[in-house]
Amino acid sequence: MTEPERTITTPDSPEEAAGTDGAAEATGGGGDNAGPEPDAAGHRPESGPDAALRKRRVLVLVGVAALAYLLDLLSKIWVVHNLEHHEPIDVFGHYLRLDAIRNAGAAFGLGQGMTIVFTVIAVGVIAVIVRLSRRLYSVPWAIALGLLLGGAFGNLTDRVFRSPGGFQGRVVDFIAPEHFAVFNLADSAICCGGALIVLLSFRGVDPDGTKHLD
């Protein structure tokens, strides 16, 4: 290399060399302070501010689930003590009544005689929701999963603690629209949560807050 070439390609001083390296770091050219990149699937990393955000979303999920479960539990306690073995109460004439029944099937009276199967399914749903909560960054998904979790726990409580027992307890249903199955608030929470999940999936929103295009 000739002397002129050496002069052009070599920094004149250590300060100039440091300035060149600093510029490279400022533009993201290999510095250690660069922010974490998303993975190949486009998901967020679970560290730093993202971890705190996920915890807040999980709190939303737990809060919605607790509210749905509490409302279902209190309504069933009231029904068992004040409505069971009594005449139905008309809310809107014969179009909507409160009529206490014991349901051995799934939501809306489906699957009579398969109580133990639906108990296992409810436990599985709860396990899936807990797993999804590990990558939860979306508020709508937190609400949807909270509704599912609260509803599943509500009906599972009946299956575990109500007669005849042995994880085959009959669920208390009492909301009786005309020409429709009798259901309870847990069933309503499950249906609303499921409908919201379908809507979010249709819009391409994932539980981690990212959007995908099919």
N, C-alpha and C positions, 0 to 999 in steps of 0.2 A: 504494500500500500504506500502510495506517495505521501509526501508531507502535506500537500494541500488536501488530499482525501482524508488524512488523519485529523486534520484541523476541523473539517466539516462534520465528521461523524462522531467525534469525541467531545463530551461536554468540557467547557473551559474550567469548571470548578466543581467541587463537591456540592455547593449550594445549588448550582444549576441542575446537577443530576438529581438532587432531592426534589427540586421543583418539578422535574419531569415525572418522577414517580408519584408525587402528590397529585398531579393532574390526572394520571392514569387511575388512581384510586377514586378521585372525585367523579370520574365518569364511569365508575364501576368496572374498571379494567383489572379485575383479579383481586381487589381489596378484600380483607377479611370481614369488613363491616357491611357487605352487601346483604340485603334482605333475603330471607329464605324463599326459594323458588317453589311453586306448586309442583306436585308430583305429576307423573305421566297422565293420570286420570283427571288432573285439574283440581284436586282436592287441596284444602288448606292444611298447612302443617299444624300439629297440635302442640304449640309452645307459645310462650310469651302472651301478648294481648289476645291471640286467638283462643288460648286456653281459658282466659277469664271470660271471654265472650261466650264460649261454650257453656261454662258454668252458669252464666245468667240465663241462657236458653233452657238449660236443664231445670233451673228453678221455676221458669214459666211452665214447663211440662209438669213438674211436681205440683205446682199450685193449682193448675187446671184439673189435674187428676184428683187432688184432694177435695176440691170444691165439688166436682161431679160425684165422687164417692160419698161425700157427706150429705149432699142433697138426696141421693138415692137411698142412703141408709135411713135418714130421718123420715123420708116419705114412707118407707116400708114399715118402720116402727109405728107411725101413725095409722097406716092401713090395717096392720095386724090388730091394733088395740081398739080402733074405732069403726072399721068398715067390714072386717071379716065377720061372716055369719050374720050380716045385716043386709037390708035391702040396698040395692045400688043407689047412688046419689046422681041425680041429673044435673049436669053442668050447663049444657046447652040443649035443653029438651032431651029428645031421644037420639040426637046426633052425637053427643059425647056424654059418657057416663063414667063414674068411678065405681068399679065393680071388682072386688078382691077375688082373685083366684090363685091357685098354686100350680105352677107350670113345671113339668118334668122335662121339657124340651129346651130348645134354644130360644133365641129372640123371636118374639111374636108367635110363640107356641109351636114352632117348627121342630121336627125331629123328636116327637114324644117317645119315651122309652130309651133314649140314648143319652141319659144324663151324664153318665161317667165319661162318655166320649167328649161331650162338650166341656166337661171339667178339665180334661187333659188339654183340649184345644185352648181354653182360656189361659192355662198355665203357660202353654207355648207362646201365645200372643204376648203375654207379659214379658217372657224371656227375650223375645225379638225386640220389643220396645226398649228394654234396658240396653240391649246391644246397640241399637240405633242411636241411643242417647250419647254414645261415645263420640259421635261425629256430628252432633246437632248444633247448627249455627243459624237455623231459620226459625223465626218466630211463628209463622203459620204452621210449620211442621211441628213445632213444640206444642201448639194448641191442639192440633189434630191428634198427635200421639197422647197428649194428656187426656183428651176425651176418651180415646180408646182404652187407656190404662185405667181411668176411673170407672168406666162402665164395666170393663172386664173384672176388676176387683169387686165391684158391687154385686154382680151376679155370682161370682165365685164365692163370696162370703155366704150367700144363701145356700149354695151347693155344699159347702163344708159344714155349716152350723145348723141348718134347718132340717126337720125330719124328712125322710127317714134316716139321715146321716150317712156316714160312709162315703162321702163325696158324691152322693146321689140325692142331696136335698133338693126340694122343690122351690123354685124361684117365685117370689111374690110379685104378681102382675096386677095392675088395677086401672090403667088408663084404657078405656073401652070405647073407641069411636064406632059409629054405626057401620056395619058391613066391613069390619076390619078386625084383625087380631088384637087381643088384649096385650098390653106391654107395660113397661115401667120406665123410670128415668134413666136407668143404666142402659137399656136398649136404645133409648133416644140418643144418649151420649155416644154409643158405639156407632150408630148410623150417621150421626153428624160428623164424627171423626173420620169415618170411612169415606164419606162424600167429599170432605175437604182434602183427603189424601188423593182421591181420584182427580180432583180439580188441579191440585198442585202437580201431579204427575203429568196431566194433560198439558199443562203450561211449561213443563220441562224443568221444574224447580226440584232440586234434590235436598235431602235433609241437611247437608252441609252448606246450603245457601247458594251453591253454584247452579248454573242452568246448562242443560244439555239440549242439543238439537238432534232430532231423529232424522 
